[in-house]
Amino acid sequence: MAAFTMGSPPMLRLLSGEAARRFGGRAAVDSGSLVLSFAELDRLSDGVAAGLAHRGVRMGDLVVLALPDGPEFPICYLAAAKVGAVTAGLRPDRPVPPARLDPALVVAAPGTALPGLEVVTLPLRDGPAGRRPYDPGRLGALYRSEPPPPPLPPDPRRPVAVVFTRGAVRRADGGTAPRGAVFSTRRLEAVRAHGAGLRWGTGEARLLSRPLGHLTFMTRLPVFLQTGRTALVPPRWEPETVLRILAEQRLGVLQGTPGQLAELLSHEAAAAGGPVRLPYLRMVLSSGGAPAAELIRALRKRFGVPVCNRYLCTEAGLGLGTRPEDPPEDAEHTVGRPRGGVSVALRDSSGRSLPPGEIGEVLLRSEAVADGYYRDARASAGLFTRDGYVRTGDMGYLDDAGRLSLVGRASVDTQSRA
């Protein structure tokens, strides 16, 4: 295969092939029981792409993944991208009725009942105990031992992923359902450029704290592919499991939501064996909302490493953060400054820009913002300001150093923090 070059916005197909060439047998996904290499990820997603095409999935069709976290999710996600289809992962914490999405195909785990939809059920049987190489038989009849369809012409605006938010849209029956933020190739390229730049193979393994259908994986798969980063995907985020993986894998970064990190500290405080030694840990990342100052201080005291915040909403793609070299009080009282390529603005209800110290709605803008909401033109129109900022729905203020502090939610809760 020819070497991948950073010309036009890279397609997931090209990144996958180059990652297979560069990293080969290195683990791309490790679920604790199954290990999938970068070479297998590319090869098996080729076969599933052939299977999707055989079933009539075409460019622009929606493929819904109703799958547990594990190797099958990225295989099918890449396969859909290789045929130009759009992927939506159903997250267990934010259920969405698949029928409302009108997908061309649903790829599901056993026991998933979705009447009226074309469903391919994968035979995800439990294997013997212990870690073992990935078994392609888990892909069932969806996999075909033949080449995938020919590559599609580059199109930066082609939709690739739908990521669901907490912000809800009201249905005709009076209920509500999460909105789906759409990310095209050019949006994933902006995330890739920010997270990897021109570097190849510099990523260390990372324990994922969110489901694979979350923004964290759906938009950052290009970064995982380019950096050769192993995605450690436990069946569920449990303190005991997380601490064991951190120690066994010698991980340098612990990432979680404020709730997850607080749960981890509580678990350790109650554990009879005392704190787990984590000599390789370099940093703790809190993401998904502003943590309490007491939690930041407790994490810093327990682990003896810098604690940093990450802030964005699902629709923004990229956001703000504190850095390890920042003063400790930055993470205790703010969510940091804009990351590279991100602009932040604070405005009142009339759209007036606010000076430091005044509270207003937080607006974010970058090349990574969502293209809009899936099949919801009205909500898409209300997502952006006239000058292209995303309305986060959060309220806050900037200080004189450009650091953002959050104080609550706007009166109309439309978006969700990632």
C-alpha positions in Angstrom: 0.0 0.0 0.0 1.3 3.5 -0.8 2.2 5.7 2.1 -0.6 7.9 3.4 0.0 11.6 2.8 -1.7 14.5 4.5 -3.2 16.0 1.3 -7.0 16.5 1.2 -9.0 15.7 4.3 -8.1 12.1 5.2 -10.8 9.5 4.9 -11.1 6.9 7.7 -10.5 4.3 5.0 -7.1 5.7 4.2 -6.1 6.2 7.9 -7.2 2.6 8.6 -5.0 1.2 5.8 -2.0 3.3 6.8 -2.4 2.4 10.5 -2.5 -1.3 9.5 0.7 -0.8 7.4 2.6 1.1 10.2 1.4 -0.7 13.3 0.4 -4.2 12.1 0.0 -6.5 15.1 -0.2 -3.7 17.7 -3.4 -3.8 19.7 -6.0 -1.3 18.4 -8.8 -2.5 20.7 -8.4 -4.4 24.0 -11.6 -5.3 25.8 -9.8 -7.2 28.5 -10.8 -10.5 26.9 -10.5 -9.9 23.2 -7.5 -8.1 21.5 -7.9 -6.7 18.0 -4.8 -5.5 16.1 -4.6 -2.6 13.7 -4.0 -5.0 10.8 -7.1 -7.0 11.8 -9.2 -3.9 12.2 -8.5 -2.8 8.6 -8.8 -6.3 7.1 -12.0 -7.2 9.0 -13.6 -3.8 8.3 -12.9 -4.4 4.6 -14.8 -7.7 4.8 -17.7 -6.1 6.7 -17.8 -3.2 4.2 -18.2 -5.9 1.5 -21.0 -7.4 3.6 -22.7 -4.0 4.0 -22.6 -3.4 0.2 -23.9 -6.9 -0.4 -26.9 -6.0 1.8 -27.6 -2.8 -0.2 -26.1 -0.2 2.1 -25.0 2.7 0.0 -23.4 6.1 0.3 -25.4 8.4 2.6 -27.4 5.5 4.3 -27.5 5.4 8.0 -26.1 2.3 9.8 -27.1 2.0 13.5 -24.8 0.1 15.8 -26.8 -1.4 18.8 -23.7 -3.1 20.1 -21.9 -3.4 23.4 -18.5 -1.8 23.8 -15.9 -4.1 22.1 -14.0 -4.7 18.9 -17.2 -5.1 16.8 -18.1 -1.5 17.2 -15.0 0.1 15.5 -14.9 -2.7 12.9 -18.5 -1.9 11.8 -17.9 1.9 12.2 -14.9 1.8 9.8 -16.8 -0.6 7.5 -19.7 1.9 7.1 -17.3 4.7 6.5 -15.6 2.6 3.7 -18.9 2.4 1.8 -19.8 6.1 2.5 -22.5 5.3 5.0 -23.2 7.3 8.2 -22.8 5.5 11.6 -24.8 6.1 14.7 -23.9 4.3 17.9 -26.8 3.7 20.3 -25.4 4.5 23.8 -26.9 2.6 26.7 -27.1 5.7 28.8 -29.0 7.7 26.2 -31.5 5.3 24.4 -32.9 6.4 21.1 -35.7 4.5 19.3 -33.9 3.2 16.2 -37.1 3.4 14.1 -37.1 7.2 14.5 -33.8 7.3 12.7 -35.1 5.2 9.7 -31.7 3.4 9.3 -30.8 1.3 6.3 -29.5 -1.4 8.6 -29.1 -2.1 12.3 -26.2 -4.2 13.5 -27.2 -5.6 16.9 -26.2 -7.9 19.7 -28.2 -11.1 20.4 -31.5 -10.4 22.2 -32.1 -7.0 20.5 -35.7 -6.9 19.4 -36.3 -4.1 16.8 -39.5 -5.0 14.8 -39.9 -3.4 11.4 -36.2 -2.8 10.9 -33.6 -4.7 8.9 -31.4 -6.1 11.7 -28.2 -8.1 11.4 -27.5 -9.9 14.7 -23.9 -10.7 15.4 -23.1 -14.0 17.2 -21.3 -12.5 20.2 -20.8 -15.6 22.2 -18.7 -15.6 25.3 -15.4 -17.5 24.9 -12.9 -19.1 27.3 -11.6 -17.0 30.2 -8.5 -14.8 29.7 -7.3 -12.5 27.0 -7.2 -14.0 23.5 -6.9 -12.8 19.9 -10.1 -11.6 18.2 -12.3 -14.3 16.6 -13.7 -13.1 13.2 -16.5 -15.6 13.7 -18.1 -13.0 16.0 -19.0 -11.0 12.9 -21.2 -13.8 11.6 -22.7 -13.4 8.1 -22.0 -9.7 8.0 -18.4 -10.5 7.1 -17.5 -11.5 3.5 -14.1 -12.8 2.4 -13.9 -10.4 -0.6 -12.6 -6.9 -1.3 -14.6 -3.9 -0.2 -16.2 -1.6 -2.8 -13.8 0.8 -4.6 -12.9 3.9 -2.7 -15.2 6.9 -3.0 -14.0 10.2 -4.3 -12.9 12.6 -1.5 -15.8 14.8 -0.2 -15.0 16.9 2.9 -18.7 17.5 3.5 -19.8 13.8 3.4 -21.5 12.9 6.7 -19.6 10.2 8.7 -21.0 10.0 12.2 -24.1 10.8 14.3 -23.4 11.4 18.0 -26.4 11.7 20.3 -26.7 14.5 22.9 -28.5 14.9 26.2 -30.4 17.9 24.7 -33.8 16.5 23.8 -36.2 17.1 21.0 -39.9 16.6 21.7 -41.6 13.8 19.8 -45.1 13.8 18.4 -46.3 11.4 21.1 -45.2 14.0 23.8 -42.0 12.2 24.7 -38.5 13.3 24.1 -35.4 11.9 22.5 -31.8 12.9 22.2 -30.7 14.9 19.2 -28.1 13.5 16.9 -25.2 15.8 16.0 -23.8 15.1 12.6 -20.0 15.1 11.9 -18.7 15.1 8.3 -15.2 14.3 7.0 -14.0 17.8 7.4 -15.1 17.9 11.0 -13.3 14.7 11.8 -10.2 16.1 10.0 -10.2 19.1 12.3 -10.3 16.8 15.3 -7.5 14.7 13.8 -5.3 17.7 13.0 -5.7 19.0 16.6 -5.1 15.6 18.2 -2.4 14.2 16.0 -1.1 16.8 13.6 1.6 15.3 11.4 2.7 12.8 14.0 2.4 9.0 13.5 2.7 6.4 16.2 3.1 8.6 19.3 0.0 7.6 21.2 0.1 5.6 24.3 -2.8 3.2 25.4 -5.8 5.0 26.8 -8.5 3.6 29.0 -11.9 4.9 27.7 -14.3 6.2 30.3 -17.3 6.7 27.9 -19.2 4.3 25.7 -17.9 3.9 22.1 -21.0 5.7 20.8 -19.9 8.8 22.7 -18.2 11.8 21.1 -14.9 10.8 22.6 -14.5 7.8 20.3 -16.8 8.6 17.4 -14.9 11.8 16.5 -11.5 10.8 17.7 -11.1 7.5 15.9 -8.9 9.2 13.4 -6.5 10.2 16.2 -6.4 6.6 17.5 -5.6 5.3 14.1 -2.9 7.9 13.3 -1.1 7.7 16.6 -1.4 3.9 17.0 -3.1 4.3 20.3 -4.7 1.2 21.9 -8.2 1.8 23.1 -8.7 -0.1 26.3 -12.4 -0.8 26.5 -13.7 -2.4 29.7 -17.2 -3.9 29.7 -18.2 -1.2 32.2 -16.5 1.6 34.1 -16.0 0.2 37.6 -13.5 1.6 40.1 -11.9 -1.8 40.9 -11.5 -2.7 37.2 -10.2 0.8 36.3 -7.5 0.7 39.0 -6.5 -2.8 38.0 -6.1 -1.8 34.3 -4.2 1.4 35.2 -1.7 -0.7 37.2 -1.4 -3.6 34.8 -1.1 -1.5 31.7 1.2 1.1 33.3 -1.0 3.9 32.0 0.1 7.5 32.3 -3.4 9.1 32.1 -6.6 8.5 34.1 -9.6 10.1 32.5 -13.2 10.2 33.7 -16.2 12.3 34.5 -16.3 14.1 37.9 -18.8 11.5 39.0 -16.6 8.6 37.9 -13.5 10.1 39.6 -15.4 10.8 42.8 -16.6 7.2 42.8 -13.1 5.9 42.3 -11.9 7.9 45.4 -14.8 6.6 47.5 -14.0 3.0 46.4 -10.4 3.4 47.5 -11.3 4.9 50.8 -13.5 1.9 51.6 -11.1 -0.7 50.2 -9.6 -3.0 52.8 -6.3 -3.4 50.9 -5.5 0.3 50.8 -4.7 2.5 47.8 -3.5 0.9 44.6 0.1 1.9 43.6 0.1 3.7 40.2 3.8 4.7 39.8 3.4 5.4 36.0 0.5 7.8 36.4 1.3 11.4 35.1 -2.0 13.1 34.9 -5.7 12.9 35.8 -8.2 14.3 33.3 -11.7 15.3 34.4 -14.2 15.8 31.5 -17.9 16.2 31.1 -18.7 19.1 33.4 -17.1 21.4 35.9 -15.8 19.4 38.9 -16.0 20.7 42.5 -12.8 22.3 43.8 -12.8 19.8 46.6 -12.7 16.9 44.1 -9.7 18.4 42.2 -7.8 18.8 45.5 -8.7 15.3 46.6 -7.5 13.7 43.3 -4.3 15.7 43.4 -3.6 14.6 47.0 -4.4 11.0 46.3 -2.4 10.5 43.1 0.3 13.2 43.4 0.0 14.3 39.8 -1.6 17.3 38.0 -5.3 17.2 37.6 -6.7 18.9 34.4 -10.1 19.8 33.2 -11.6 19.3 29.7 -14.7 21.1 28.7 -16.8 21.0 25.5 -20.3 20.2 24.4 -21.2 17.4 22.0 -22.0 19.8 19.2 -18.7 21.7 19.5 -16.3 18.9 18.8 -13.4 20.7 20.5 -13.4 22.9 23.6 -11.3 24.2 26.5 -9.0 22.8 29.1 -6.4 23.4 31.7 -2.8 22.2 31.3 -0.5 20.3 33.7 1.8 23.3 34.0 -1.0 25.7 35.0 -1.3 26.8 38.6 -3.4 24.2 40.6 -6.1 26.7 41.3 -6.9 26.9 37.6 -8.5 23.4 37.6 -10.2 24.0 40.9 -12.1 27.1 39.8 -12.1 27.1 36.0 -12.4 24.8 33.0 -9.4 26.5 31.4 -8.6 28.3 28.2 -9.6 27.5 24.6 -7.6 24.7 23.0 -5.8 25.2 19.6 -8.2 26.5 16.9 -11.1 27.1 19.3 -12.7 30.5 20.0 -14.9 31.1 23.0 -17.4 34.0 23.4 -19.8 35.0 26.2 -23.0 36.8 25.2 -26.2 37.9 26.8 -29.7 37.0 25.6 -29.6 39.9 23.0 -26.4 38.6 21.5 -24.2 41.3 23.0 -20.6 40.2 23.7 -19.7 40.4 27.4 -16.5 41.6 29.0 -14.5 39.6 31.5 -16.4 39.0 34.7 -19.9 39.2 33.3 -22.1 36.1 33.1 -23.5 35.0 29.8 -24.1 32.0 27.6 -20.9 30.1 26.5 -20.4 30.0 22.8 -17.7 27.8 21.0 -16.4 28.0 17.5 -13.9 25.9 15.6 -13.5 23.8 12.4 -14.7 20.8 14.4 -18.2 21.9 15.2 -21.1 19.6 14.2 -22.7 20.2 10.8 -26.1 20.2 12.4 -28.6 17.7 13.8 -29.6 14.6 11.9 -32.9 15.2 10.0 -33.8 18.2 12.1 -33.4 21.4 10.1 -35.2 23.6 12.6 -33.0 22.5 15.5 -29.9 22.8 13.3 -30.8 26.4 12.4 -31.0 27.3 16.1 -27.7 25.6 17.0 -25.5 28.3 15.6 -25.2 32.1 15.9 -24.9 34.1 12.8 -21.1 34.2 13.0 -20.8 30.4 13.4 -20.6 29.9 17.1 -22.3 26.8 18.7 -24.7 27.6 21.5 -23.6 25.3 24.4 -26.5 26.0 26.7 -24.0 26.6 29.5 -23.7 29.9 31.5 -20.4 31.2 32.7 -17.9 34.0 32.6 -14.3 34.7 31.5 -11.6 36.2 33.7 -8.9 38.6 32.6 -6.6 35.7 31.7 -9.2 34.1 29.4 -10.1 31.3 31.7 -13.7 30.1 31.7 -15.8 29.5 34.8 -19.2 27.8 34.6 -22.1 28.8 36.8 -25.0 26.8 35.5 -27.3 26.2 32.5 -29.2 28.5 30.3 -33.0 28.7 30.7 -33.5 26.7 27.5 -31.4 23.5 27.8 -30.6 22.6 24.2 -27.1 21.1 24.2 -25.1 18.7 26.4 -21.7 18.8 27.8 -19.7 15.9 26.5 
